[in-house]
Amino acid sequence: MTKHSMYFAIILTMLSVASAEADELPKGALLQSGEIAMAADFAAAPNQFINKDGKMDGLNYDLCGGLAEKMGLKIQWTNLAFPGLVPGLQARRFDGLCTAIFVNPDRLKIMNMVPYVQWGEGMMVAKDSDLGKCDFKSGDNASYNACFDTLAGKSVSVAASGTTNKNLKDHSQRMVAKGLAPIDIRAFDSNSEAIQAIASGQTVAAYLNDPQAAYHINNTNKNFKLSFTGYASNQLALAVMKDNTALADALVKGLEALKADGSYAKILAKWGVAEVPSFAYAK
């Protein structure tokens, strides 16, 4: 075999390996062969956002871009506000969701959710504020009750469709039951709008996922702090429709390959999030 033919054979082998997973997917697992269509709300830094150069960036942009490459697929992104993501998936507008969406029982009824990172929720307040301050212990949700109690009668911004809004409502109801004033919850379509509300003085606190608040404080506005972090620590997931187990299985396989070559650890370290113990999902 000549040097040229050997080089050509190596290239063919590399291409065949790269496309192996894509070839294993049955017909109908993807809307378009050779391409995976993912949707995300690109107004949720650092999960995914539009950077100062006008380009897509963030944890999920890096992770799912690398994942698609491992699967031998091109990736096509749809930028959509969070409230429209699950309905869009149900309408088959895209193959899956690669956004900051937590695993919960209601979502598991309609979607296969493949866990890939984990973090908690936190309260963003002004630097000189005592709101949300208490002695809490990460992993012990009850220890945060006193943190939320400081918000009685106070205006707090939150993303309308996220788990954060549900948890904030639950605490407000708990507080009313014990005789405290309810939290004045002001829900917005996106996390960026919830952050803008506190930055502009519409609210005195913003309830967000930890990395989102930390990213904003560290990169945009240092007049704020996180009074608590780590509440309701949960896993984020890549989501596909419940009947599309073939794609869910392929995502797990791709994530395992991403972890095996060290790319997964590098991406998580870059964006300051924690790994999950397993990529296995509830079927």
N, C-alpha and C positions, 0 to 999 in steps of 0.2 A: 504494500500500500504506500502510495506517495505521501509526502508531507502535506500536500494540498488536500488529498482525499481524506487523510486522517483528520485534518482540521474540520472539513465539511461534515464528517461523521460525528464528531464531538458536538458541533452546533446542532445537528439534527437530534441527537440524544437529549441535549438540554431543552430544546423546544418541545420534544415529546413528553419529557418529565413535567415541564411547566404547565402543559395543557392536559395532563392526565386527569386531574380532578374535574376539570370542566367537561371532559369527555364522559366521565362517569355519571354525571347528572342526567336523569331521565328527561325525556321530552316533556315540556310543560313546567319544569321546575324553575325555569327562568323565562321572563317575558320575551327576551331576545337571546338567542344562542350566542355564546361567547362574551356576554356582557351581563354584569350584575347591576341592577338599578337600585340605589339606596337613597333614602330620604332622611333629612335632618333639619332641625331648626338652627340655621346659622346665625342666630342672635343670642347664643348662649356660650360665650367664652368662659373657660378655655376648652369646653367640650368640642365646639365647632363654631367658627366665626369668620367674618370677612376682615382680613387684616388691613393695615394702613395702605398697602399696595393694591387693595381691591381684589385680593385673591383669597380663596378658601384656605382655612388653616385650622389647627386645633387637634386635640387628642383623637377624636373620632375620624377626622379627615386623614390623619397619619395612619391610624390603626386599620381602618377599613380599606384604605388605599393599599397598604402592605398586605392585607388579607386577600384582597382581590388578586393581587400579583401572585401570591402563593397558590391561589386556586386556578391560575392561568386564565383569568378573566379581565376584561376592561371594566372600569367602574364608571357609572353614570349617576351624577348627583341631582337630586331635586331639593331645593331650598324651600321649606314650607314652615309656617308658624306651627308651634307645638300642637294646638287644638285640632289641626287638620291632619296630623300624621297618621293616627290609627284609622280614621275614616278613609283616608287615601289608600292605606294598605288594604283595607277591606274592599275597596273599589278596584283593586288590582292596578293601581296607577304605577306602582313600583314593586320590586321583589321583596324588599325588606326595609327595616328601620335601623339606622346606625346613628343614634342620637342619645341624649341623656334620658333614658327611660328605665325606671325601676321595675323590677319583678314584683308583681302583686297578684293575689288570687283571681281578681276580676280579669286582668289582662291574660292570665294563663288559660282562661276559658276559650279565648278566641285566637291566641297566638302561641307559637313555639318561641320561647325566650331563652336564648343562649347567653349565659352570664360571661362577662369578659373583664370587668373591673368592679371595684366597690368603693363607696365612700358614704359619708353621712350628711346631715343637714345642720345649718348654723344660722346664727342671728347677726346680721350686720347692723351696727349702730355707729353714732358719732364717737370720735375718740374719747371725749370727756363724759360719755354717757354711762350710767350704771344699769340701763335697761338690759334685761337678759342675763344679768350676772347672778350666779349662784354656785354652790359647790356641786358639781356634777361629775359623774363617772361614765366615761364612754362605754357603751354596751349595756348600761343600766338605764333604760328609758325613764323609769319612775324618778330617778334622781334629778331629772331635768324639770320636773313639775314647778319647782320654785323659780326656775329661770323664766318659764312662760308666765307665771303669776305676776311678774313685774310688768307685764305688758297689758294688764287690765285697763281697759278704756283708752289704750294707745293705738295710734294708726300704724299699721304694718302692711307693707306691700309684699306681694307674692305672685308667682306665675299661676294663672287660673287653672290650668289643666294638669299640673304636676302633683306628685305625692305630697309635696310641701304644703300645698293649699289644703289638702285633706287633713294632714296632721295638725295644721294650724287651727282649722275649724274644730277638730276633736278637742284640742286643748281649750279653746274658747268655751265650748259647751261644758267641759269639766269644770272650768273656773266659775261659770254661771251657776252650776249646780252647788258650788260651795259658797255662793253669795258674793262673788267678785263680779265686777263689770266685764262684759265681753270684750274681746279684742276687736278693734275696728279694722277688719280685714279689707284691704283694697286689692282686688285681683286684677292682674293685667295679662295680656295675651302672651307675653314673653318675659324671660328673666331680665333682659336688657331694659325693658320698660319698668320692671319692678325696681331695678337698681336706679334708673333715672328718677323714679318717684322719690326715693330717699335723698338722692343727690340734689334735687331741686327743692327739697323741703316739704313735699306733699305728705310724706310720712316720716315717722321718727325712727323706723326700723325697717329692714327688709329681711325676709326669711327665704334663704336660698340653699342650694347645695354647696357644701364647703368649698370645692375648687373654684366655683364660679365667683363666690364672694372674695376669696383670697386672691384670685387673678385680678379682679377689679381693684382691690385695695393696693396690691403690689405694683400694678402697672398703670393705673389711671388716677386714683384719688386716695391719697394717703391720710385724708382727714377722717377716715373711718377705721373701724376695727371689728373683729369677730368676738362678740361677748361670750359665745359658746360654740362648740363644734361637735361633730360626731353623733348627733341625735339620730335615732332610727337608721343606723348604719345598714346599708342594703346593697344588693348587687344590681348593677346596670346590665342590660342585656341587649343583644342584637335580636330583632324580632322579625319573624316571618309568619305567614298565615298557618293556622293549626294543621291544615291538610298537607302542608308542604314540608314534610319531615325529611325529604331527600335534600332539600336545600339546607335545612337546619343541621343535618348530619354533616354536610359538606363544610358548613361554617365551623363546626367543632373541629373537624379534621384540619382545616386551614389554620385555625387558631393554635392547634397543637404544633403544627409545622412552624408557625411564627414564633412560638415559645422555644422550640427546639433549637432554632438558629440564633437565639439571643435578641431578635428584633423586638419581641413583645416587652422584655424587660427594659430595653432602651427607650421605647415609646412611653411606657408608664413612668419611668424616671424623669423623662423630659417634661411631663405634664403634672407630676406630683400626685399620682393616684396609686391605689393599692391593687395588687393582683388578686384574683379569685383562686380558691383552692382547687377548683375543677371547672372545666367548661361544659360539663354534663348538664343537660336541661331536662325539665320535667315533661314527659311525654303523655 
